[in-house]
């Protein structure tokens, strides 16, 4: 005659309970991390949108002052100050440009290299942007594409004459030149994870100015 052993209820098994608690804790942690990531994403994009809107309003004010022939104080631009607006019609790209290429400025706008030229003067206008935000669309730029710059001093048009992938040491591409040209710089490859090892460069020559 055998004596039946009592069955262990899996709901009261310490090992099962511990595993259940661990999985539940893991689930809650995933929800918390996901919620925080979503909140950060929304706040970042909202901050960028507000910055772009405020820059557009400030640019419009400066343009009205120019039309009214009101004197504009020639104060050196500081990082984050409005520089203008860039558009590439064929790829549907448009963004505000702010002075500076520091991290804080590039998070919210396309940046203007402080020592490069301005469109109202001869020389290279050099602009930089992040590949995963404003300058992601540069991947679709082609030769002869039209690029438009709008600043307080007027509207300017450029035609793309060259695109290239170079190393980060090629700083001569954003240095001054005797011609009225435009250089756009972003990191490359566009979908690279982590700090990108190369730079994608778009060069354009001025067509007309207003």
C-alpha positions in Angstrom: 0.0 0.0 0.0 1.5 3.4 -1.1 0.9 6.7 0.5 0.1 9.5 -1.9 2.3 12.5 -1.6 0.6 15.8 -1.3 0.7 17.9 -4.5 2.4 21.3 -4.3 0.3 24.2 -5.4 2.4 26.2 -7.9 0.7 29.4 -6.7 2.3 28.8 -3.3 5.7 27.5 -4.5 8.3 30.0 -3.3 10.3 29.6 -6.6 7.2 30.3 -8.7 6.2 33.3 -6.5 9.7 34.8 -6.8 9.8 34.3 -10.6 6.3 35.9 -10.9 7.4 38.9 -8.8 10.6 39.3 -10.9 8.6 39.3 -14.2 6.0 41.7 -12.8 8.8 44.0 -11.7 10.5 43.7 -15.1 7.1 44.6 -16.7 6.6 47.7 -14.6 10.2 48.8 -15.2 9.6 48.5 -19.0 6.4 50.6 -18.7 8.2 53.3 -16.7 11.2 53.5 -19.1 8.9 53.5 -22.1 6.8 56.3 -20.6 9.8 58.4 -19.7 11.3 57.9 -23.2 8.0 58.9 -24.8 7.8 62.0 -22.5 11.3 63.0 -23.4 10.6 62.6 -27.1 7.5 64.7 -26.9 9.1 67.5 -24.8 12.2 67.6 -27.1 10.1 68.0 -30.3 7.8 70.5 -28.6 10.8 72.6 -27.5 12.2 72.4 -31.1 8.9 73.4 -32.6 8.6 76.4 -30.2 12.1 77.5 -31.0 11.5 77.3 -34.8 8.3 79.3 -34.4 10.0 82.0 -32.3 12.8 82.2 -34.8 10.4 82.6 -37.6 8.6 85.5 -35.8 11.9 87.2 -35.1 13.0 86.9 -38.7 9.8 88.4 -39.9 10.3 91.3 -37.5 13.8 92.0 -38.8 12.5 91.8 -42.4 9.8 94.3 -41.7 12.4 96.7 -40.2 14.4 96.3 -43.4 11.4 97.0 -45.6 10.6 100.1 -43.6 14.2 101.1 -43.9 14.5 101.2 -40.2 18.1 101.0 -39.0 19.0 97.5 -37.7 21.6 97.5 -34.9 24.7 95.7 -36.2 25.2 93.6 -33.0 27.3 90.5 -33.4 25.1 87.5 -33.4 25.3 85.2 -30.4 24.7 81.5 -30.4 21.0 80.9 -30.8 20.2 84.3 -32.4 18.1 84.1 -35.6 20.1 84.0 -38.8 17.6 83.1 -41.4 15.7 80.3 -43.1 16.7 77.6 -45.5 14.5 75.8 -48.0 15.1 73.0 -50.6 11.8 72.9 -52.5 12.3 69.7 -54.4 12.6 67.6 -51.3 10.1 69.6 -49.2 12.7 70.7 -46.7 12.5 74.0 -44.7 14.0 75.0 -41.4 15.1 78.1 -39.4 18.8 78.9 -39.1 20.3 80.1 -35.9 23.8 81.5 -35.2 26.3 78.9 -33.9 27.0 75.2 -34.2 27.1 74.4 -30.5 25.0 71.4 -29.3 22.3 73.6 -27.8 21.7 75.5 -31.1 21.8 72.4 -33.3 19.2 70.6 -31.2 16.7 73.3 -32.2 17.8 74.6 -35.6 20.2 74.5 -38.5 23.4 76.3 -37.4 25.5 78.9 -39.1 29.3 78.7 -38.6 30.1 82.0 -36.9 33.2 82.7 -38.9 31.7 81.9 -42.3 30.2 84.5 -44.6 26.7 85.9 -44.7 24.6 85.8 -47.9 24.8 89.5 -48.5 28.5 89.3 -48.9 30.9 87.3 -51.1 32.2 84.2 -49.5 31.1 80.8 -48.2 28.0 80.6 -46.2 28.5 77.5 -44.1 25.6 75.7 -42.3 25.6 72.6 -40.2 22.7 70.3 -39.1 22.1 67.0 -37.4 21.7 64.0 -39.7 18.9 62.6 -37.6 16.8 65.8 -37.4 16.9 68.8 -39.7 19.5 67.6 -42.3 18.1 64.0 -42.7 16.6 65.2 -46.0 20.0 65.9 -47.5 20.2 62.3 -48.3 17.8 63.1 -51.2 19.6 66.1 -52.6 20.7 66.0 -56.2 22.9 68.1 -58.5 21.2 71.3 -59.8 18.7 71.3 -56.9 17.6 74.8 -55.8 18.4 76.0 -52.3 16.8 79.1 -51.0 18.1 81.3 -48.1 16.0 84.0 -46.5 17.6 86.5 -44.2 16.8 90.0 -42.9 19.0 91.4 -45.7 17.1 89.6 -48.5 16.4 86.3 -50.3 19.1 84.3 -52.1 19.1 81.3 -54.4 21.8 78.7 -54.8 22.2 75.8 -57.2 23.8 72.5 -56.0 27.0 71.8 -57.9 28.5 69.0 -55.8 27.8 66.5 -53.0 30.6 64.6 -51.4 31.4 62.3 -48.4 34.6 63.4 -46.6 36.4 62.8 -43.4 35.8 65.2 -40.5 39.3 66.7 -41.0 38.3 68.4 -44.2 37.6 71.8 -42.7 38.6 73.7 -45.9 35.1 73.0 -47.3 33.6 75.6 -44.9 36.4 78.1 -45.1 36.1 81.5 -46.9 36.2 81.7 -50.6 36.1 84.6 -53.2 32.8 83.3 -54.6 29.3 83.6 -53.3 28.6 80.0 -52.4 26.9 77.8 -49.8 28.1 74.7 -48.0 25.9 72.4 -46.0 27.5 69.8 -43.6 26.1 66.9 -41.7 27.3 63.6 -40.3 27.4 60.5 -42.5 26.2 57.8 -42.9 22.7 59.1 -42.2 21.4 56.0 -40.4 24.6 55.2 -38.6 24.2 54.3 -34.9 26.5 56.3 -32.7 29.0 59.1 -33.6 29.3 59.0 -37.4 32.8 58.7 -38.8 32.3 60.9 -41.9 30.7 64.0 -43.2 28.2 64.6 -46.0 28.8 67.9 -47.8 26.6 69.8 -50.2 28.1 72.7 -52.1 26.1 75.2 -54.1 26.7 78.5 -56.0 24.6 81.6 -55.8 22.2 82.1 -58.7 20.3 85.3 -57.9 19.7 87.6 -55.0 16.9 90.0 -54.2 
